[in-house]
């Protein structure tokens, strides 16, 4: 399986970032087998469990915040199976916009 979580960020100033998490399959086509993604944010977020069922923008979850943490996600596949993934959210001042590796 080549599915993994990545994130994009944009520094807003005052130690705040807009960021989004998304699935990446490195071009393997596995995104087509995904039905939804249940993201588990840090417990300090309001509504820390969020489900994204739109394949548009690679099941992207958009939010904002001030710090990094380990994002957990359950990928729900069209065949009914489920896979847990994790990703350390990357947020940087410089460059002020970017994409995690």
C-alpha positions as CSV (number, residue, x, y, z in Angstrom):
1,X,0.0,0.0,0.0
2,X,1.4,3.4,-0.9
3,X,-1.3,5.5,0.7
4,X,0.0,8.1,3.2
5,X,-1.1,11.3,4.8
6,X,0.6,14.6,3.9
7,X,-0.1,18.2,4.8
8,X,0.1,21.7,3.3
9,X,0.5,24.8,5.3
10,X,0.3,28.6,5.1
11,X,1.7,30.7,7.8
12,X,-0.7,33.5,8.8
13,X,1.4,35.3,11.4
14,X,1.1,35.4,15.2
15,X,2.0,31.7,15.4
16,X,-1.1,30.6,13.4
17,X,-1.3,28.5,10.3
18,X,-4.0,27.5,7.9
19,X,-3.3,23.8,7.0
20,X,-4.8,20.9,5.3
21,X,-4.2,17.1,5.6
22,X,-4.8,14.9,2.5
23,X,-4.1,11.4,1.2
24,X,-1.4,10.8,-1.3
25,X,-1.0,7.5,-3.2
26,X,2.2,8.5,-5.1
27,X,0.3,7.9,-8.4
28,X,-0.5,4.3,-7.7
29,X,-4.3,4.7,-8.2
30,X,-5.1,3.6,-4.7
31,X,-7.1,6.8,-4.0
32,X,-9.8,5.3,-6.2
33,X,-10.4,2.5,-3.7
34,X,-11.0,4.9,-0.8
35,X,-14.6,5.6,0.4
36,X,-13.8,8.1,3.2
37,X,-11.2,9.2,5.7
38,X,-11.9,9.7,9.4
39,X,-9.3,12.1,10.8
40,X,-8.5,12.2,14.5
41,X,-7.2,15.6,15.4
42,X,-5.5,16.6,18.7
43,X,-8.1,16.7,21.5
44,X,-7.7,20.5,21.9
45,X,-9.5,20.9,18.6
46,X,-13.3,21.5,18.6
47,X,-14.9,18.4,17.1
48,X,-11.6,16.5,16.9
49,X,-13.0,13.6,14.9
50,X,-13.9,14.6,11.4
51,X,-14.9,12.5,8.4
52,X,-14.2,13.4,4.8
53,X,-16.0,11.4,2.1
54,X,-15.3,13.6,-0.9
55,X,-12.5,12.4,-3.1
56,X,-12.1,15.9,-4.4
57,X,-8.7,17.3,-3.3
58,X,-7.5,13.9,-2.1
59,X,-9.9,13.7,0.9
60,X,-8.5,16.9,2.2
61,X,-9.4,18.2,5.6
62,X,-8.9,22.0,6.0
63,X,-8.4,23.6,9.3
64,X,-6.1,26.0,11.2
65,X,-4.1,26.0,14.4
66,X,-0.9,26.9,16.2
67,X,1.1,23.8,16.8
68,X,2.2,20.4,15.5
69,X,0.9,17.0,16.6
70,X,0.5,13.5,15.4
71,X,-2.6,13.3,13.2
72,X,-4.3,9.9,13.1
73,X,-6.6,8.7,10.4
74,X,-8.7,5.7,9.5
75,X,-9.0,5.1,5.8
76,X,-12.2,3.4,4.9
77,X,-12.1,1.5,1.6
78,X,-14.9,0.7,-0.8
79,X,-14.6,-3.0,0.0
80,X,-15.4,-2.4,3.7
81,X,-11.8,-2.7,5.0
82,X,-10.1,-0.1,7.1
83,X,-6.5,1.0,7.6
84,X,-5.0,3.3,10.3
85,X,-2.4,5.9,9.2
86,X,-0.5,8.5,11.1
87,X,1.3,11.7,10.1
88,X,3.3,14.3,12.1
89,X,1.8,17.6,11.0
90,X,4.5,19.9,9.6
91,X,4.1,23.7,10.1
92,X,7.0,26.1,9.3
93,X,7.6,29.8,9.4
94,X,10.1,29.6,6.5
95,X,8.9,28.8,3.9
96,X,5.6,30.3,4.9
97,X,3.8,28.0,2.5
98,X,4.7,24.4,1.7
99,X,3.9,20.7,1.6
100,X,5.2,18.0,3.9
101,X,7.4,15.3,2.5
